[in-house]
Amino acid sequence: MAIGFDKGFQMHAQGMVLRSQRAEVIASNIANADTPGYKAKGMDFSQAMAQATQRQQGQISKTHEKHFDIRTQVDNSVQYRVPNQPDTGDSNTVDVQVERNLYLENSLEYQASVQFLNGKIKAYKKVISGGQ
């Protein structure tokens, strides 16, 4: 009986990739906080995860592993963020405090995913070794 490692790790691994990409978007906002005209971007994690899940389901329905998925994959989860502060005169929409909080929240969620995956790996190891 084969153990489905792909199904066990695929969703969480994709979530970690998306959290990493979200960290890059937030870091880019922080780096450009003093750039005139820069518009802050945000990533809708739940929308990105839904798109990733749809792509995974599309891959499962292939009849052969070398077939291409001809559907267009438009990633529209990264969008410009609506500013929550008035224009400071340079048309920059980055609020550094908000970005730092979002970065911290994303980091904590990433760490939680890592700990969850570690727990899954330990459980698989226990099953494979026979509970020793």
CNS distance restraints for C-alpha pairs under 8 A (distance, minus, plus):
assign (resid   4 and name CA) (resid   8 and name CA) 6.28 0.50 0.50
assign (resid   5 and name CA) (resid   9 and name CA) 6.05 0.50 0.50
assign (resid   5 and name CA) (resid  10 and name CA) 7.95 0.50 0.50
assign (resid   6 and name CA) (resid  10 and name CA) 5.32 0.50 0.50
assign (resid   7 and name CA) (resid  11 and name CA) 7.32 0.50 0.50
assign (resid   9 and name CA) (resid  13 and name CA) 5.84 0.50 0.50
assign (resid   9 and name CA) (resid 117 and name CA) 7.51 0.50 0.50
assign (resid  10 and name CA) (resid  14 and name CA) 6.07 0.50 0.50
assign (resid  11 and name CA) (resid  15 and name CA) 6.16 0.50 0.50
assign (resid  11 and name CA) (resid  53 and name CA) 7.53 0.50 0.50
assign (resid  12 and name CA) (resid  16 and name CA) 6.25 0.50 0.50
assign (resid  12 and name CA) (resid 113 and name CA) 6.89 0.50 0.50
assign (resid  12 and name CA) (resid 117 and name CA) 7.27 0.50 0.50
assign (resid  13 and name CA) (resid  17 and name CA) 6.35 0.50 0.50
assign (resid  14 and name CA) (resid  18 and name CA) 6.21 0.50 0.50
assign (resid  14 and name CA) (resid  49 and name CA) 7.73 0.50 0.50
assign (resid  14 and name CA) (resid  52 and name CA) 7.27 0.50 0.50
assign (resid  15 and name CA) (resid  19 and name CA) 6.12 0.50 0.50
assign (resid  15 and name CA) (resid  49 and name CA) 6.73 0.50 0.50
assign (resid  15 and name CA) (resid 113 and name CA) 7.92 0.50 0.50
assign (resid  16 and name CA) (resid  20 and name CA) 6.13 0.50 0.50
assign (resid  16 and name CA) (resid 110 and name CA) 6.22 0.50 0.50
assign (resid  16 and name CA) (resid 113 and name CA) 6.82 0.50 0.50
assign (resid  16 and name CA) (resid 114 and name CA) 7.93 0.50 0.50
assign (resid  17 and name CA) (resid  21 and name CA) 6.29 0.50 0.50
assign (resid  18 and name CA) (resid  22 and name CA) 6.09 0.50 0.50
assign (resid  18 and name CA) (resid  45 and name CA) 7.22 0.50 0.50
assign (resid  18 and name CA) (resid  48 and name CA) 7.29 0.50 0.50
assign (resid  18 and name CA) (resid  49 and name CA) 7.42 0.50 0.50
assign (resid  19 and name CA) (resid  23 and name CA) 6.16 0.50 0.50
assign (resid  19 and name CA) (resid  45 and name CA) 7.62 0.50 0.50
assign (resid  19 and name CA) (resid 106 and name CA) 6.57 0.50 0.50
assign (resid  19 and name CA) (resid 109 and name CA) 7.91 0.50 0.50
assign (resid  19 and name CA) (resid 110 and name CA) 6.28 0.50 0.50
assign (resid  20 and name CA) (resid  24 and name CA) 6.46 0.50 0.50
assign (resid  20 and name CA) (resid 110 and name CA) 7.81 0.50 0.50
assign (resid  21 and name CA) (resid  25 and name CA) 6.44 0.50 0.50
assign (resid  22 and name CA) (resid  26 and name CA) 6.28 0.50 0.50
assign (resid  22 and name CA) (resid  42 and name CA) 7.75 0.50 0.50
assign (resid  22 and name CA) (resid  43 and name CA) 5.99 0.50 0.50
assign (resid  22 and name CA) (resid  45 and name CA) 7.69 0.50 0.50
assign (resid  22 and name CA) (resid 106 and name CA) 7.58 0.50 0.50
assign (resid  23 and name CA) (resid  27 and name CA) 5.98 0.50 0.50
assign (resid  23 and name CA) (resid 103 and name CA) 6.28 0.50 0.50
assign (resid  23 and name CA) (resid 106 and name CA) 6.78 0.50 0.50
assign (resid  23 and name CA) (resid 107 and name CA) 7.68 0.50 0.50
assign (resid  24 and name CA) (resid  28 and name CA) 6.04 0.50 0.50
assign (resid  25 and name CA) (resid  29 and name CA) 6.42 0.50 0.50
assign (resid  25 and name CA) (resid  41 and name CA) 6.71 0.50 0.50
assign (resid  25 and name CA) (resid  42 and name CA) 6.78 0.50 0.50
assign (resid  25 and name CA) (resid  43 and name CA) 7.34 0.50 0.50
assign (resid  26 and name CA) (resid  30 and name CA) 6.37 0.50 0.50
assign (resid  26 and name CA) (resid  41 and name CA) 7.46 0.50 0.50
assign (resid  26 and name CA) (resid  42 and name CA) 7.13 0.50 0.50
assign (resid  26 and name CA) (resid  99 and name CA) 6.16 0.50 0.50
assign (resid  26 and name CA) (resid 102 and name CA) 7.37 0.50 0.50
assign (resid  26 and name CA) (resid 103 and name CA) 6.28 0.50 0.50
assign (resid  27 and name CA) (resid  31 and name CA) 6.07 0.50 0.50
assign (resid  27 and name CA) (resid  99 and name CA) 7.97 0.50 0.50
assign (resid  27 and name CA) (resid 103 and name CA) 7.55 0.50 0.50
assign (resid  28 and name CA) (resid  32 and name CA) 6.19 0.50 0.50
assign (resid  29 and name CA) (resid  33 and name CA) 6.14 0.50 0.50
assign (resid  29 and name CA) (resid  40 and name CA) 5.58 0.50 0.50
assign (resid  29 and name CA) (resid  41 and name CA) 6.81 0.50 0.50
assign (resid  29 and name CA) (resid  94 and name CA) 6.37 0.50 0.50
assign (resid  29 and name CA) (resid  99 and name CA) 7.15 0.50 0.50
assign (resid  30 and name CA) (resid  94 and name CA) 7.30 0.50 0.50
assign (resid  30 and name CA) (resid  96 and name CA) 6.12 0.50 0.50
assign (resid  30 and name CA) (resid  99 and name CA) 6.48 0.50 0.50
assign (resid  30 and name CA) (resid 100 and name CA) 7.67 0.50 0.50
assign (resid  32 and name CA) (resid  38 and name CA) 6.72 0.50 0.50
assign (resid  32 and name CA) (resid  94 and name CA) 7.74 0.50 0.50
assign (resid  33 and name CA) (resid  38 and name CA) 7.59 0.50 0.50
assign (resid  33 and name CA) (resid  92 and name CA) 7.19 0.50 0.50
assign (resid  33 and name CA) (resid  94 and name CA) 5.44 0.50 0.50
assign (resid  33 and name CA) (resid  95 and name CA) 7.39 0.50 0.50
assign (resid  33 and name CA) (resid  96 and name CA) 6.69 0.50 0.50
assign (resid  34 and name CA) (resid  92 and name CA) 7.46 0.50 0.50
assign (resid  35 and name CA) (resid  92 and name CA) 6.79 0.50 0.50
assign (resid  36 and name CA) (resid  90 and name CA) 4.97 0.50 0.50
assign (resid  36 and name CA) (resid  91 and name CA) 6.16 0.50 0.50
assign (resid  36 and name CA) (resid  92 and name CA) 5.46 0.50 0.50
assign (resid  37 and name CA) (resid  90 and name CA) 5.92 0.50 0.50
assign (resid  37 and name CA) (resid  91 and name CA) 4.57 0.50 0.50
assign (resid  37 and name CA) (resid  92 and name CA) 4.72 0.50 0.50
assign (resid  37 and name CA) (resid  93 and name CA) 7.81 0.50 0.50
assign (resid  38 and name CA) (resid  91 and name CA) 6.95 0.50 0.50
assign (resid  38 and name CA) (resid  92 and name CA) 4.82 0.50 0.50
assign (resid  38 and name CA) (resid  93 and name CA) 6.63 0.50 0.50
assign (resid  38 and name CA) (resid  94 and name CA) 7.55 0.50 0.50
assign (resid  39 and name CA) (resid  80 and name CA) 6.56 0.50 0.50
assign (resid  39 and name CA) (resid  81 and name CA) 7.53 0.50 0.50
assign (resid  39 and name CA) (resid  91 and name CA) 7.72 0.50 0.50
assign (resid  39 and name CA) (resid  92 and name CA) 5.75 0.50 0.50
assign (resid  39 and name CA) (resid  93 and name CA) 5.16 0.50 0.50
assign (resid  39 and name CA) (resid  94 and name CA) 6.72 0.50 0.50
assign (resid  40 and name CA) (resid  80 and name CA) 5.84 0.50 0.50
assign (resid  40 and name CA) (resid  81 and name CA) 5.59 0.50 0.50
assign (resid  40 and name CA) (resid  83 and name CA) 7.86 0.50 0.50
assign (resid  40 and name CA) (resid  92 and name CA) 7.63 0.50 0.50
assign (resid  40 and name CA) (resid  93 and name CA) 5.50 0.50 0.50
assign (resid  40 and name CA) (resid  94 and name CA) 5.10 0.50 0.50
assign (resid  41 and name CA) (resid  78 and name CA) 6.56 0.50 0.50
assign (resid  41 and name CA) (resid  79 and name CA) 5.45 0.50 0.50
assign (resid  41 and name CA) (resid  80 and name CA) 4.20 0.50 0.50
assign (resid  41 and name CA) (resid  81 and name CA) 5.03 0.50 0.50
assign (resid  42 and name CA) (resid  78 and name CA) 5.56 0.50 0.50
assign (resid  42 and name CA) (resid  79 and name CA) 5.52 0.50 0.50
assign (resid  42 and name CA) (resid  80 and name CA) 5.98 0.50 0.50
assign (resid  42 and name CA) (resid  81 and name CA) 5.43 0.50 0.50
assign (resid  43 and name CA) (resid  48 and name CA) 7.75 0.50 0.50
assign (resid  43 and name CA) (resid  77 and name CA) 5.38 0.50 0.50
assign (resid  43 and name CA) (resid  78 and name CA) 4.34 0.50 0.50
assign (resid  43 and name CA) (resid  79 and name CA) 6.37 0.50 0.50
assign (resid  44 and name CA) (resid  48 and name CA) 6.23 0.50 0.50
assign (resid  44 and name CA) (resid  77 and name CA) 5.29 0.50 0.50
assign (resid  44 and name CA) (resid  78 and name CA) 6.63 0.50 0.50
assign (resid  45 and name CA) (resid  49 and name CA) 6.03 0.50 0.50
assign (resid  45 and name CA) (resid  77 and name CA) 7.26 0.50 0.50
assign (resid  46 and name CA) (resid  50 and name CA) 6.14 0.50 0.50
assign (resid  47 and name CA) (resid  51 and name CA) 6.29 0.50 0.50
assign (resid  47 and name CA) (resid  77 and name CA) 6.04 0.50 0.50
assign (resid  48 and name CA) (resid  52 and name CA) 6.22 0.50 0.50
assign (resid  48 and name CA) (resid  75 and name CA) 7.50 0.50 0.50
assign (resid  48 and name CA) (resid  76 and name CA) 7.89 0.50 0.50
assign (resid  48 and name CA) (resid  77 and name CA) 5.32 0.50 0.50
assign (resid  49 and name CA) (resid  53 and name CA) 6.12 0.50 0.50
assign (resid  50 and name CA) (resid  54 and name CA) 6.23 0.50 0.50
assign (resid  51 and name CA) (resid  55 and name CA) 6.26 0.50 0.50
assign (resid  51 and name CA) (resid  75 and name CA) 7.74 0.50 0.50
assign (resid  52 and name CA) (resid  56 and name CA) 6.25 0.50 0.50
assign (resid  53 and name CA) (resid  57 and name CA) 6.24 0.50 0.50
assign (resid  54 and name CA) (resid  58 and name CA) 6.20 0.50 0.50
assign (resid  55 and name CA) (resid  59 and name CA) 6.28 0.50 0.50
assign (resid  56 and name CA) (resid  60 and name CA) 6.41 0.50 0.50
assign (resid  57 and name CA) (resid  61 and name CA) 6.71 0.50 0.50
assign (resid  58 and name CA) (resid  62 and name CA) 7.10 0.50 0.50
assign (resid  58 and name CA) (resid  69 and name CA) 7.53 0.50 0.50
assign (resid  59 and name CA) (resid  69 and name CA) 7.38 0.50 0.50
assign (resid  62 and name CA) (resid  67 and name CA) 6.76 0.50 0.50
assign (resid  63 and name CA) (resid  67 and name CA) 7.46 0.50 0.50
assign (resid  83 and name CA) (resid  93 and name CA) 5.51 0.50 0.50
assign (resid  83 and name CA) (resid  94 and name CA) 7.47 0.50 0.50
assign (resid  83 and name CA) (resid  95 and name CA) 7.98 0.50 0.50
assign (resid  85 and name CA) (resid  93 and name CA) 7.63 0.50 0.50
assign (resid  85 and name CA) (resid  95 and name CA) 7.58 0.50 0.50
assign (resid  87 and name CA) (resid  91 and name CA) 5.87 0.50 0.50
assign (resid  87 and name CA) (resid  92 and name CA) 7.16 0.50 0.50
assign (resid  87 and name CA) (resid  93 and name CA) 7.17 0.50 0.50
assign (resid  88 and name CA) (resid  92 and name CA) 7.30 0.50 0.50
assign (resid  94 and name CA) (resid  99 and name CA) 7.57 0.50 0.50
assign (resid  95 and name CA) (resid  99 and name CA) 6.30 0.50 0.50
assign (resid  96 and name CA) (resid 100 and name CA) 6.09 0.50 0.50
assign (resid  97 and name CA) (resid 101 and name CA) 6.29 0.50 0.50
assign (resid  98 and name CA) (resid 102 and name CA) 6.15 0.50 0.50
assign (resid  99 and name CA) (resid 103 and name CA) 6.04 0.50 0.50
assign (resid 100 and name CA) (resid 104 and name CA) 6.17 0.50 0.50
assign (resid 101 and name CA) (resid 105 and name CA) 6.14 0.50 0.50
assign (resid 102 and name CA) (resid 106 and name CA) 6.05 0.50 0.50
assign (resid 103 and name CA) (resid 107 and name CA) 6.09 0.50 0.50
assign (resid 104 and name CA) (resid 108 and name CA) 6.25 0.50 0.50
assign (resid 105 and name CA) (resid 109 and name CA) 6.28 0.50 0.50
assign (resid 106 and name CA) (resid 110 and name CA) 6.11 0.50 0.50
assign (resid 107 and name CA) (resid 111 and name CA) 6.20 0.50 0.50
assign (resid 108 and name CA) (resid 112 and name CA) 6.18 0.50 0.50
assign (resid 109 and name CA) (resid 113 and name CA) 6.28 0.50 0.50
assign (resid 110 and name CA) (resid 114 and name CA) 6.33 0.50 0.50
assign (resid 111 and name CA) (resid 115 and name CA) 6.23 0.50 0.50
assign (resid 112 and name CA) (resid 116 and name CA) 6.12 0.50 0.50
assign (resid 113 and name CA) (resid 117 and name CA) 6.14 0.50 0.50
assign (resid 114 and name CA) (resid 118 and name CA) 6.15 0.50 0.50
assign (resid 115 and name CA) (resid 119 and name CA) 6.26 0.50 0.50
assign (resid 116 and name CA) (resid 120 and name CA) 6.35 0.50 0.50
assign (resid 117 and name CA) (resid 121 and name CA) 6.15 0.50 0.50
assign (resid 118 and name CA) (resid 122 and name CA) 6.19 0.50 0.50
assign (resid 119 and name CA) (resid 123 and name CA) 6.20 0.50 0.50
assign (resid 120 and name CA) (resid 124 and name CA) 6.20 0.50 0.50
assign (resid 121 and name CA) (resid 125 and name CA) 6.10 0.50 0.50
assign (resid 122 and name CA) (resid 126 and name CA) 6.13 0.50 0.50
assign (resid 123 and name CA) (resid 127 and name CA) 6.25 0.50 0.50
assign (resid 124 and name CA) (resid 128 and name CA) 6.08 0.50 0.50
assign (resid 125 and name CA) (resid 129 and name CA) 6.00 0.50 0.50
assign (resid 126 and name CA) (resid 130 and name CA) 6.03 0.50 0.50
assign (resid 126 and name CA) (resid 131 and name CA) 4.75 0.50 0.50
assign (resid 126 and name CA) (resid 132 and name CA) 6.51 0.50 0.50
assign (resid 127 and name CA) (resid 131 and name CA) 5.75 0.50 0.50
